[in-house]
Amino acid sequence: MQVQINHQSFSLPEGQPASVTQLLQQAGFTGQTGIALAVNNKVVPRHLWPFHLLQQGDSITLISATQGG
């Protein structure tokens, strides 16, 4: 299955559902804090990531909090 993460193509295994949590693990974002995520321009709350299943062609936007002044 092909999805987009911040406008970059990313492949997930075919034939099995993939949650947002699984995508983040496969993309190397495991354990990171300060991340917000939207699927197709709709924010998905962190507590729903394990249950939100992705579809072919979904567009995921990842935003990382940074500090500055």
PQR file with spaces between the fields and no chain letter, atoms N, CA, C, O and H, PARSE charges and radii, in Angstrom:
ATOM       1  N    MET     1       0.858   -1.173    0.000 -0.4000 1.5000
ATOM       2  CA   MET     1       0.000    0.000    0.000 -0.0000 2.0000
ATOM       3  C    MET     1       0.903    1.235    0.000  0.5500 1.7000
ATOM       4  O    MET     1       1.885    1.299    0.740 -0.5500 1.4000
ATOM       5  N    GLN     2       0.566    2.187   -0.817 -0.4000 1.5000
ATOM       6  CA   GLN     2       1.315    3.436   -0.910 -0.0000 2.0000
ATOM       7  C    GLN     2       0.566    4.549   -0.167  0.5500 1.7000
ATOM       8  O    GLN     2      -0.637    4.734   -0.351 -0.5500 1.4000
ATOM       9  H    GLN     2      -0.231    2.135   -1.418  0.4000 1.0000
ATOM      10  N    VAL     3       1.293    5.275    0.665 -0.4000 1.5000
ATOM      11  CA   VAL     3       0.765    6.464    1.322 -0.0000 2.0000
ATOM      12  C    VAL     3       1.810    7.568    1.150  0.5500 1.7000
ATOM      13  O    VAL     3       2.928    7.310    0.706 -0.5500 1.4000
ATOM      14  H    VAL     3       2.271    5.124    0.815  0.4000 1.0000
ATOM      15  N    GLN     4       1.442    8.772    1.499 -0.4000 1.5000
ATOM      16  CA   GLN     4       2.359    9.908    1.459 -0.0000 2.0000
ATOM      17  C    GLN     4       2.584   10.395    2.892  0.5500 1.7000
ATOM      18  O    GLN     4       1.630   10.601    3.642 -0.5500 1.4000
ATOM      19  H    GLN     4       0.533    8.981    1.860  0.4000 1.0000
ATOM      20  N    ILE     5       3.851   10.576    3.263 -0.4000 1.5000
ATOM      21  CA   ILE     5       4.195   11.177    4.549 -0.0000 2.0000
ATOM      22  C    ILE     5       4.907   12.482    4.236  0.5500 1.7000
ATOM      23  O    ILE     5       6.011   12.481    3.692 -0.5500 1.4000
ATOM      24  H    ILE     5       4.626   10.409    2.654  0.4000 1.0000
ATOM      25  N    ASN     6       4.275   13.589    4.580 -0.4000 1.5000
ATOM      26  CA   ASN     6       4.837   14.914    4.284 -0.0000 2.0000
ATOM      27  C    ASN     6       5.286   15.000    2.820  0.5500 1.7000
ATOM      28  O    ASN     6       6.395   15.443    2.523 -0.5500 1.4000
ATOM      29  H    ASN     6       3.378   13.590    5.022  0.4000 1.0000
ATOM      30  N    HIS     7       4.415   14.572    1.928 -0.4000 1.5000
ATOM      31  CA   HIS     7       4.607   14.642    0.471 -0.0000 2.0000
ATOM      32  C    HIS     7       5.683   13.695   -0.058  0.5500 1.7000
ATOM      33  O    HIS     7       6.146   13.862   -1.187 -0.5500 1.4000
ATOM      34  H    HIS     7       3.514   14.212    2.169  0.4000 1.0000
ATOM      35  N    GLN     8       6.089   12.704    0.740 -0.4000 1.5000
ATOM      36  CA   GLN     8       7.046   11.702    0.282 -0.0000 2.0000
ATOM      37  C    GLN     8       6.354   10.345    0.277  0.5500 1.7000
ATOM      38  O    GLN     8       5.662    9.988    1.231 -0.5500 1.4000
ATOM      39  H    GLN     8       5.713   12.568    1.657  0.4000 1.0000
ATOM      40  N    SER     9       6.543    9.595   -0.798 -0.4000 1.5000
ATOM      41  CA   SER     9       5.914    8.288   -0.933 -0.0000 2.0000
ATOM      42  C    SER     9       6.509    7.309    0.074  0.5500 1.7000
ATOM      43  O    SER     9       7.717    7.292    0.308 -0.5500 1.4000
ATOM      44  H    SER     9       7.105    9.885   -1.573  0.4000 1.0000
ATOM      45  N    PHE    10       5.628    6.489    0.668 -0.4000 1.5000
ATOM      46  CA   PHE    10       6.050    5.474    1.632 -0.0000 2.0000
ATOM      47  C    PHE    10       5.231    4.220    1.379  0.5500 1.7000
ATOM      48  O    PHE    10       4.016    4.297    1.196 -0.5500 1.4000
ATOM      49  H    PHE    10       4.647    6.503    0.477  0.4000 1.0000
ATOM      50  N    SER    11       5.888    3.060    1.366 -0.4000 1.5000
ATOM      51  CA   SER    11       5.211    1.787    1.108 -0.0000 2.0000
ATOM      52  C    SER    11       4.983    1.026    2.400  0.5500 1.7000
ATOM      53  O    SER    11       5.860    0.948    3.260 -0.5500 1.4000
ATOM      54  H    SER    11       6.875    2.997    1.514  0.4000 1.0000
ATOM      55  N    LEU    12       3.787    0.467    2.517 -0.4000 1.5000
ATOM      56  CA   LEU    12       3.431   -0.416    3.619 -0.0000 2.0000
ATOM      57  C    LEU    12       3.122   -1.787    3.027  0.5500 1.7000
ATOM      58  O    LEU    12       2.756   -1.876    1.855 -0.5500 1.4000
ATOM      59  H    LEU    12       3.075    0.531    1.818  0.4000 1.0000
ATOM      60  N    PRO    13       3.262   -2.865    3.815 -0.5600 1.5000
ATOM      61  CA   PRO    13       2.972   -4.204    3.290  0.2800 2.0000
ATOM      62  C    PRO    13       1.547   -4.303    2.745  0.5500 1.7000
ATOM      63  O    PRO    13       0.600   -3.789    3.340 -0.5500 1.4000
ATOM      64  N    GLU    14       1.419   -4.969    1.613 -0.4000 1.5000
ATOM      65  CA   GLU    14       0.109   -5.173    0.982 -0.0000 2.0000
ATOM      66  C    GLU    14      -0.673   -6.257    1.720  0.5500 1.7000
ATOM      67  O    GLU    14      -0.097   -7.137    2.359 -0.5500 1.4000
ATOM      68  H    GLU    14       2.188   -5.387    1.130  0.4000 1.0000
ATOM      69  N    GLY    15      -1.988   -6.170    1.616 -0.4000 1.5000
ATOM      70  CA   GLY    15      -2.854   -7.242    2.080 -0.0000 2.0000
ATOM      71  C    GLY    15      -3.152   -7.283    3.558  0.5500 1.7000
ATOM      72  O    GLY    15      -3.832   -8.199    4.020 -0.5500 1.4000
ATOM      73  H    GLY    15      -2.456   -5.455    1.097  0.4000 1.0000
ATOM      74  N    GLN    16      -2.664   -6.322    4.311 -0.4000 1.5000
ATOM      75  CA   GLN    16      -2.987   -6.294    5.740 -0.0000 2.0000
ATOM      76  C    GLN    16      -3.235   -4.854    6.157  0.5500 1.7000
ATOM      77  O    GLN    16      -2.561   -3.940    5.682 -0.5500 1.4000
ATOM      78  H    GLN    16      -2.112   -5.578    3.936  0.4000 1.0000
ATOM      79  N    PRO    17      -4.204   -4.651    7.046 -0.5600 1.5000
ATOM      80  CA   PRO    17      -4.479   -3.287    7.495  0.2800 2.0000
ATOM      81  C    PRO    17      -3.282   -2.727    8.263  0.5500 1.7000
ATOM      82  O    PRO    17      -2.569   -3.463    8.944 -0.5500 1.4000
ATOM      83  N    ALA    18      -3.077   -1.434    8.144 -0.4000 1.5000
ATOM      84  CA   ALA    18      -1.985   -0.773    8.862 -0.0000 2.0000
ATOM      85  C    ALA    18      -2.550    0.425    9.611  0.5500 1.7000
ATOM      86  O    ALA    18      -3.261    1.253    9.041 -0.5500 1.4000
ATOM      87  H    ALA    18      -3.657   -0.836    7.590  0.4000 1.0000
ATOM      88  N    SER    19      -2.226    0.502   10.888 -0.4000 1.5000
ATOM      89  CA   SER    19      -2.662    1.633   11.704 -0.0000 2.0000
ATOM      90  C    SER    19      -1.619    2.745   11.628  0.5500 1.7000
ATOM      91  O    SER    19      -0.508    2.542   11.140 -0.5500 1.4000
ATOM      92  H    SER    19      -1.648   -0.171   11.351  0.4000 1.0000
ATOM      93  N    VAL    20      -1.994    3.908   12.113 -0.4000 1.5000
ATOM      94  CA   VAL    20      -1.059    5.029   12.191 -0.0000 2.0000
ATOM      95  C    VAL    20       0.150    4.633   13.038  0.5500 1.7000
ATOM      96  O    VAL    20       1.282    4.962   12.683 -0.5500 1.4000
ATOM      97  H    VAL    20      -2.897    4.073   12.510  0.4000 1.0000
ATOM      98  N    THR    21      -0.072    3.938   14.144 -0.4000 1.5000
ATOM      99  CA   THR    21       1.025    3.496   15.004 -0.0000 2.0000
ATOM     100  C    THR    21       1.983    2.593   14.243  0.5500 1.7000
ATOM     101  O    THR    21       3.199    2.754   14.347 -0.5500 1.4000
ATOM     102  H    THR    21      -0.992    3.671   14.432  0.4000 1.0000
ATOM     103  N    GLN    22       1.451    1.645   13.477 -0.4000 1.5000
ATOM     104  CA   GLN    22       2.307    0.749   12.698 -0.0000 2.0000
ATOM     105  C    GLN    22       3.110    1.521   11.652  0.5500 1.7000
ATOM     106  O    GLN    22       4.288    1.236   11.435 -0.5500 1.4000
ATOM     107  H    GLN    22       0.464    1.514   13.392  0.4000 1.0000
ATOM     108  N    LEU    23       2.480    2.485   11.014 -0.4000 1.5000
ATOM     109  CA   LEU    23       3.181    3.310   10.035 -0.0000 2.0000
ATOM     110  C    LEU    23       4.350    4.041   10.690  0.5500 1.7000
ATOM     111  O    LEU    23       5.459    4.046   10.155 -0.5500 1.4000
ATOM     112  H    LEU    23       1.524    2.717   11.191  0.4000 1.0000
ATOM     113  N    LEU    24       4.107    4.652   11.837 -0.4000 1.5000
ATOM     114  CA   LEU    24       5.160    5.398   12.524 -0.0000 2.0000
ATOM     115  C    LEU    24       6.311    4.484   12.930  0.5500 1.7000
ATOM     116  O    LEU    24       7.474    4.880   12.851 -0.5500 1.4000
ATOM     117  H    LEU    24       3.206    4.647   12.272  0.4000 1.0000
ATOM     118  N    GLN    25       5.995    3.261   13.364 -0.4000 1.5000
ATOM     119  CA   GLN    25       7.042    2.301   13.708 -0.0000 2.0000
ATOM     120  C    GLN    25       7.878    1.966   12.480  0.5500 1.7000
ATOM     121  O    GLN    25       9.107    1.962   12.549 -0.5500 1.4000
ATOM     122  H    GLN    25       5.050    2.939   13.429  0.4000 1.0000
ATOM     123  N    GLN    26       7.228    1.687   11.369 -0.4000 1.5000
ATOM     124  CA   GLN    26       7.945    1.311   10.152 -0.0000 2.0000
ATOM     125  C    GLN    26       8.733    2.481    9.569  0.5500 1.7000
ATOM     126  O    GLN    26       9.747    2.274    8.903 -0.5500 1.4000
ATOM     127  H    GLN    26       6.229    1.689   11.314  0.4000 1.0000
ATOM     128  N    ALA    27       8.276    3.699    9.813 -0.4000 1.5000
ATOM     129  CA   ALA    27       8.960    4.882    9.283 -0.0000 2.0000
ATOM     130  C    ALA    27      10.040    5.402   10.234  0.5500 1.7000
ATOM     131  O    ALA    27      10.722    6.379    9.922 -0.5500 1.4000
ATOM     132  H    ALA    27       7.452    3.867   10.354  0.4000 1.0000
ATOM     133  N    GLY    28      10.199    4.749   11.404 -0.4000 1.5000
ATOM     134  CA   GLY    28      11.268    5.123   12.323 -0.0000 2.0000
ATOM     135  C    GLY    28      10.931    6.218   13.314  0.5500 1.7000
ATOM     136  O    GLY    28      11.832    6.868   13.846 -0.5500 1.4000
ATOM     137  H    GLY    28       9.645    3.956   11.658  0.4000 1.0000
ATOM     138  N    PHE    29       9.656    6.434   13.572 -0.4000 1.5000
ATOM     139  CA   PHE    29       9.247    7.478   14.514 -0.0000 2.0000
ATOM     140  C    PHE    29       8.846    6.907   15.876  0.5500 1.7000
ATOM     141  O    PHE    29       8.153    7.582   16.638 -0.5500 1.4000
ATOM     142  H    PHE    29       8.924    5.907   13.140  0.4000 1.0000
ATOM     143  N    THR    30       9.261    5.694   16.197 -0.4000 1.5000
ATOM     144  CA   THR    30       8.882    5.041   17.439 -0.0000 2.0000
ATOM     145  C    THR    30       9.428    5.802   18.641  0.5500 1.7000
ATOM     146  O    THR    30      10.607    6.153   18.685 -0.5500 1.4000
ATOM     147  H    THR    30       9.824    5.145   15.578  0.4000 1.0000
ATOM     148  N    GLY    31       8.565    6.051   19.606 -0.4000 1.5000
ATOM     149  CA   GLY    31       8.987    6.651   20.863 -0.0000 2.0000
ATOM     150  C    GLY    31       9.197    8.153   20.846  0.5500 1.7000
ATOM     151  O    GLY    31       9.560    8.731   21.870 -0.5500 1.4000
ATOM     152  H    GLY    31       7.607    5.766   19.571  0.4000 1.0000
ATOM     153  N    GLN    32       8.983    8.789   19.727 -0.4000 1.5000
ATOM     154  CA   GLN    32       9.174   10.236   19.677 -0.0000 2.0000
ATOM     155  C    GLN    32       7.978   10.943   20.299  0.5500 1.7000
ATOM     156  O    GLN    32       6.828   10.554   20.099 -0.5500 1.4000
ATOM     157  H    GLN    32       8.689    8.319   18.894  0.4000 1.0000
ATOM     158  N    THR    33       8.276   11.983   21.050 -0.4000 1.5000
ATOM     159  CA   THR    33       7.215   12.801   21.629 -0.0000 2.0000
ATOM     160  C    THR    33       7.152   14.119   20.870  0.5500 1.7000
ATOM     161  O    THR    33       8.035   14.425   20.069 -0.5500 1.4000
ATOM     162  H    THR    33       9.211   12.299   21.212  0.4000 1.0000
ATOM     163  N    GLY    34       6.124   14.883   21.119 -0.4000 1.5000
ATOM     164  CA   GLY    34       5.992   16.178   20.474 -0.0000 2.0000
ATOM     165  C    GLY    34       5.612   16.096   19.011  0.5500 1.7000
ATOM     166  O    GLY    34       5.949   16.981   18.225 -0.5500 1.4000
ATOM     167  H    GLY    34       5.406   14.634   21.770  0.4000 1.0000
ATOM     168  N    ILE    35       4.905   15.026   18.640 -0.4000 1.5000
ATOM     169  CA   ILE    35       4.481   14.851   17.248 -0.0000 2.0000
ATOM     170  C    ILE    35       2.965   14.992   17.172  0.5500 1.7000
ATOM     171  O    ILE    35       2.235   14.423   17.984 -0.5500 1.4000
ATOM     172  H    ILE    35       4.631   14.307   19.278  0.4000 1.0000
ATOM     173  N    ALA    36       2.509   15.748   16.199 -0.4000 1.5000
ATOM     174  CA   ALA    36       1.081   15.807   15.860 -0.0000 2.0000
ATOM     175  C    ALA    36       0.947   15.203   14.472  0.5500 1.7000
ATOM     176  O    ALA    36       1.881   15.244   13.671 -0.5500 1.4000
ATOM     177  H    ALA    36       3.102   16.210   15.540  0.4000 1.0000
ATOM     178  N    LEU    37      -0.230   14.642   14.196 -0.4000 1.5000
ATOM     179  CA   LEU    37      -0.409   13.924   12.951 -0.0000 2.0000
ATOM     180  C    LEU    37      -1.798   14.175   12.394  0.5500 1.7000
ATOM     181  O    LEU    37      -2.784   14.210   13.130 -0.5500 1.4000
ATOM     182  H    LEU    37      -0.988   14.609   14.847  0.4000 1.0000
ATOM     183  N    ALA    38      -1.859   14.349   11.082 -0.4000 1.5000
ATOM     184  CA   ALA    38      -3.140   14.474   10.383 -0.0000 2.0000
ATOM     185  C    ALA    38      -3.151   13.483    9.228  0.5500 1.7000
ATOM     186  O    ALA    38      -2.132   13.272    8.570 -0.5500 1.4000
ATOM     187  H    ALA    38      -1.058   14.320   10.484  0.4000 1.0000
ATOM     188  N    VAL    39      -4.301   12.882    8.988 -0.4000 1.5000
ATOM     189  CA   VAL    39      -4.499   12.004    7.837 -0.0000 2.0000
ATOM     190  C    VAL    39      -5.527   12.683    6.946  0.5500 1.7000
ATOM     191  O    VAL    39      -6.649   12.961    7.370 -0.5500 1.4000
ATOM     192  H    VAL    39      -5.129   13.053    9.522  0.4000 1.0000
ATOM     193  N    ASN    40      -5.132   12.945    5.712 -0.4000 1.5000
ATOM     194  CA   ASN    40      -5.999   13.640    4.757 -0.0000 2.0000
ATOM     195  C    ASN    40      -6.539   14.949    5.342  0.5500 1.7000
ATOM     196  O    ASN    40      -7.724   15.263    5.223 -0.5500 1.4000
ATOM     197  H    ASN    40      -4.221   12.719    5.367  0.4000 1.0000
ATOM     198  N    ASN    41      -5.634   15.700    5.975 -0.4000 1.5000
ATOM     199  CA   ASN    41      -5.922   17.025    6.543 -0.0000 2.0000
ATOM     200  C    ASN    41      -6.868   17.008    7.734  0.5500 1.7000
ATOM     201  O    ASN    41      -7.447   18.040    8.074 -0.5500 1.4000
ATOM     202  H    ASN    41      -4.672   15.445    6.071  0.4000 1.0000
ATOM     203  N    LYS    42      -7.036   15.847    8.377 -0.4000 1.5000
ATOM     204  CA   LYS    42      -7.846   15.753    9.594 -0.0000 2.0000
ATOM     205  C    LYS    42      -6.962   15.239   10.719  0.5500 1.7000
ATOM     206  O    LYS    42      -6.387   14.155   10.623 -0.5500 1.4000
ATOM     207  H    LYS    42      -6.565   15.009    8.101  0.4000 1.0000
ATOM     208  N    VAL    43      -6.858   16.028   11.791 -0.4000 1.5000
ATOM     209  CA   VAL    43      -6.014   15.652   12.924 -0.0000 2.0000
ATOM     210  C    VAL    43      -6.538   14.367   13.548  0.5500 1.7000
ATOM     211  O    VAL    43      -7.738   14.202   13.767 -0.5500 1.4000
ATOM     212  H    VAL    43      -7.325   16.909   11.869  0.4000 1.0000
ATOM     213  N    VAL    44      -5.597   13.451   13.832 -0.4000 1.5000
ATOM     214  CA   VAL    44      -5.929   12.201   14.519 -0.0000 2.0000
ATOM     215  C    VAL    44      -5.306   12.286   15.910  0.5500 1.7000
ATOM     216  O    VAL    44      -4.081   12.323   16.031 -0.5500 1.4000
ATOM     217  H    VAL    44      -4.622   13.585   13.655  0.4000 1.0000
ATOM     218  N    PRO    45      -6.133   12.318   16.970 -0.5600 1.5000
ATOM     219  CA   PRO    45      -5.586   12.388   18.325  0.2800 2.0000
ATOM     220  C    PRO    45      -4.688   11.182   18.620  0.5500 1.7000
ATOM     221  O    PRO    45      -4.956   10.071   18.162 -0.5500 1.4000
ATOM     222  N    ARG    46      -3.630   11.414   19.383 -0.4000 1.5000
ATOM     223  CA   ARG    46      -2.645   10.364   19.675 -0.0000 2.0000
ATOM     224  C    ARG    46      -3.293    9.096   20.232  0.5500 1.7000
ATOM     225  O    ARG    46      -2.870    7.994   19.885 -0.5500 1.4000
ATOM     226  H    ARG    46      -3.413   12.316   19.755  0.4000 1.0000
ATOM     227  N    HIS    47      -4.297    9.226   21.079 -0.4000 1.5000
ATOM     228  CA   HIS    47      -4.896    8.028   21.678 -0.0000 2.0000
ATOM     229  C    HIS    47      -5.644    7.175   20.647  0.5500 1.7000
ATOM     230  O    HIS    47      -5.981    6.027   20.935 -0.5500 1.4000
ATOM     231  H    HIS    47      -4.641   10.122   21.361  0.4000 1.0000
ATOM     232  N    LEU    48      -5.907    7.713   19.457 -0.4000 1.5000
ATOM     233  CA   LEU    48      -6.578    6.948   18.398 -0.0000 2.0000
ATOM     234  C    LEU    48      -5.606    6.364   17.371  0.5500 1.7000
ATOM     235  O    LEU    48      -6.032    5.610   16.497 -0.5500 1.4000
ATOM     236  H    LEU    48      -5.633    8.645   19.222  0.4000 1.0000
ATOM     237  N    TRP    49      -4.325    6.689   17.452 -0.4000 1.5000
ATOM     238  CA   TRP    49      -3.354    6.202   16.467 -0.0000 2.0000
ATOM     239  C    TRP    49      -3.367    4.685   16.301  0.5500 1.7000
ATOM     240  O    TRP    49      -3.293    4.212   15.167 -0.5500 1.4000
ATOM     241  H    TRP    49      -3.979    7.302   18.162  0.4000 1.0000
ATOM     242  N    PRO    50      -3.458    3.887   17.391 -0.5600 1.5000
ATOM     243  CA   PRO    50      -3.447    2.427   17.199  0.2800 2.0000
ATOM     244  C    PRO    50      -4.693    1.907   16.474  0.5500 1.7000
ATOM     245  O    PRO    50      -4.679    0.801   15.935 -0.5500 1.4000
ATOM     246  N    PHE    51      -5.757    2.691   16.460 -0.4000 1.5000
ATOM     247  CA   PHE    51      -7.034    2.228   15.908 -0.0000 2.0000
ATOM     248  C    PHE    51      -7.366    2.841   14.548  0.5500 1.7000
ATOM     249  O    PHE    51      -8.261    2.361   13.853 -0.5500 1.4000
ATOM     250  H    PHE    51      -5.769    3.590   16.899  0.4000 1.0000
ATOM     251  N    HIS    52      -6.648    3.901   14.167 -0.4000 1.5000
ATOM     252  CA   HIS    52      -6.928    4.578   12.898 -0.0000 2.0000
ATOM     253  C    HIS    52      -6.225    3.822   11.773  0.5500 1.7000
ATOM     254  O    HIS    52      -5.001    3.870   11.656 -0.5500 1.4000
ATOM     255  H    HIS    52      -5.921    4.291   14.732  0.4000 1.0000
ATOM     256  N    LEU    53      -7.010    3.118   10.941 -0.4000 1.5000
ATOM     257  CA   LEU    53      -6.449    2.334    9.846 -0.0000 2.0000
ATOM     258  C    LEU    53      -6.270    3.194    8.608  0.5500 1.7000
ATOM     259  O    LEU    53      -7.135    3.993    8.250 -0.5500 1.4000
ATOM     260  H    LEU    53      -8.005    3.079   11.036  0.4000 1.0000
ATOM     261  N    LEU    54      -5.136    3.012    7.968 -0.4000 1.5000
ATOM     262  CA   LEU    54      -4.805    3.775    6.772 -0.0000 2.0000
ATOM     263  C    LEU    54      -5.342    3.089    5.525  0.5500 1.7000
ATOM     264  O    LEU    54      -5.541    1.874    5.500 -0.5500 1.4000
ATOM     265  H    LEU    54      -4.433    2.362    8.258  0.4000 1.0000
ATOM     266  N    GLN    55      -5.572    3.890    4.493 -0.4000 1.5000
ATOM     267  CA   GLN    55      -6.061    3.403    3.205 -0.0000 2.0000
ATOM     268  C    GLN    55      -5.044    3.763    2.126  0.5500 1.7000
ATOM     269  O    GLN    55      -4.250    4.691    2.288 -0.5500 1.4000
ATOM     270  H    GLN    55      -5.411    4.876    4.513  0.4000 1.0000
ATOM     271  N    GLN    56      -5.079    3.021    1.028 -0.4000 1.5000
ATOM     272  CA   GLN    56      -4.237    3.311   -0.127 -0.0000 2.0000
ATOM     273  C    GLN    56      -4.375    4.783   -0.515  0.5500 1.7000
ATOM     274  O    GLN    56      -5.488    5.289   -0.657 -0.5500 1.4000
ATOM     275  H    GLN    56      -5.723    2.268    0.896  0.4000 1.0000
ATOM     276  N    GLY    57      -3.251    5.463   -0.684 -0.4000 1.5000
ATOM     277  CA   GLY    57      -3.257    6.847   -1.140 -0.0000 2.0000
ATOM     278  C    GLY    57      -3.453    7.894   -0.064  0.5500 1.7000
ATOM     279  O    GLY    57      -3.475    9.086   -0.370 -0.5500 1.4000
ATOM     280  H    GLY    57      -2.346    5.052   -0.568  0.4000 1.0000
ATOM     281  N    ASP    58      -3.598    7.479    1.206 -0.4000 1.5000
ATOM     282  CA   ASP    58      -3.758    8.469    2.276 -0.0000 2.0000
ATOM     283  C    ASP    58      -2.553    9.408    2.320  0.5500 1.7000
ATOM     284  O    ASP    58      -1.426    9.020    2.012 -0.5500 1.4000
ATOM     285  H    ASP    58      -3.580    6.511    1.454  0.4000 1.0000
ATOM     286  N    SER    59      -2.822   10.644    2.707 -0.4000 1.5000
ATOM     287  CA   SER    59      -1.783   11.655    2.860 -0.0000 2.0000
ATOM     288  C    SER    59      -1.630   11.961    4.346  0.5500 1.7000
ATOM     289  O    SER    59      -2.560   12.450    4.987 -0.5500 1.4000
ATOM     290  H    SER    59      -3.737   10.960    2.957  0.4000 1.0000
ATOM     291  N    ILE    60      -0.453   11.670    4.886 -0.4000 1.5000
ATOM     292  CA   ILE    60      -0.183   11.864    6.301 -0.0000 2.0000
ATOM     293  C    ILE    60       0.729   13.079    6.456  0.5500 1.7000
ATOM     294  O    ILE    60       1.760   13.188    5.792 -0.5500 1.4000
ATOM     295  H    ILE    60       0.303   11.272    4.365  0.4000 1.0000
ATOM     296  N    THR    61       0.335   13.979    7.337 -0.4000 1.5000
ATOM     297  CA   THR    61       1.160   15.140    7.658 -0.0000 2.0000
ATOM     298  C    THR    61       1.658   14.977    9.082  0.5500 1.7000
ATOM     299  O    THR    61       0.864   14.873   10.017 -0.5500 1.4000
ATOM     300  H    THR    61      -0.502   13.890    7.877  0.4000 1.0000
ATOM     301  N    LEU    62       2.984   14.955    9.247 -0.4000 1.5000
ATOM     302  CA   LEU    62       3.609   14.876   10.562 -0.0000 2.0000
ATOM     303  C    LEU    62       4.186   16.238   10.908  0.5500 1.7000
ATOM     304  O    LEU    62       4.871   16.862   10.098 -0.5500 1.4000
ATOM     305  H    LEU    62       3.629   15.040    8.487  0.4000 1.0000
ATOM     306  N    ILE    63       3.902   16.687   12.118 -0.4000 1.5000
ATOM     307  CA   ILE    63       4.429   17.961   12.594 -0.0000 2.0000
ATOM     308  C    ILE    63       5.137   17.697   13.914  0.5500 1.7000
ATOM     309  O    ILE    63       4.547   17.133   14.836 -0.5500 1.4000
ATOM     310  H    ILE    63       3.345   16.180   12.776  0.4000 1.0000
ATOM     311  N    SER    64       6.387   18.099   14.006 -0.4000 1.5000
ATOM     312  CA   SER    64       7.167   17.939   15.233 -0.0000 2.0000
ATOM     313  C    SER    64       7.285   19.280   15.934  0.5500 1.7000
ATOM     314  O    SER    64       7.572   20.305   15.314 -0.5500 1.4000
ATOM     315  H    SER    64       6.866   18.557   13.257  0.4000 1.0000
ATOM     316  N    ALA    65       7.057   19.250   17.236 -0.4000 1.5000
ATOM     317  CA   ALA    65       7.217   20.462   18.038 -0.0000 2.0000
ATOM     318  C    ALA    65       8.705   20.780   18.160  0.5500 1.7000
ATOM     319  O    ALA    65       9.534   19.889   18.341 -0.5500 1.4000
ATOM     320  H    ALA    65       6.823   18.418   17.739  0.4000 1.0000
ATOM     321  N    THR    66       9.021   22.060   18.057 -0.4000 1.5000
ATOM     322  CA   THR    66      10.396   22.519   18.262 -0.0000 2.0000
ATOM     323  C    THR    66      10.361   23.714   19.198  0.5500 1.7000
ATOM     324  O    THR    66       9.336   24.381   19.342 -0.5500 1.4000
ATOM     325  H    THR    66       8.347   22.784   17.910  0.4000 1.0000
ATOM     326  N    GLN    67      11.473   23.969   19.817 -0.4000 1.5000
ATOM     327  CA   GLN    67      11.514   25.136   20.688 -0.0000 2.0000
ATOM     328  C    GLN    67      12.375   26.207   20.049  0.5500 1.7000
ATOM     329  O    GLN    67      13.269   25.930   19.250 -0.5500 1.4000
ATOM     330  H    GLN    67      12.306   23.428   19.700  0.4000 1.0000
ATOM     331  N    GLY    68      12.088   27.382   20.413 -0.4000 1.5000
ATOM     332  CA   GLY    68      12.836   28.501   19.859 -0.0000 2.0000
ATOM     333  C    GLY    68      12.339   29.794   20.476  0.5500 1.7000
ATOM     334  O    GLY    68      11.493   29.788   21.370 -0.5500 1.4000
ATOM     335  H    GLY    68      11.362   27.607   21.062  0.4000 1.0000
ATOM     336  N    GLY    69      12.848   30.843   20.013 -0.4000 1.5000
ATOM     337  CA   GLY    69      12.425   32.092   20.613 -0.0000 2.0000
ATOM     338  C    GLY    69      12.465   33.232   19.656  0.5500 1.7000
ATOM     339  O    GLY    69      12.133   34.359   20.024 -0.5500 1.4000
ATOM     340  H    GLY    69      13.535   30.848   19.287  0.4000 1.0000
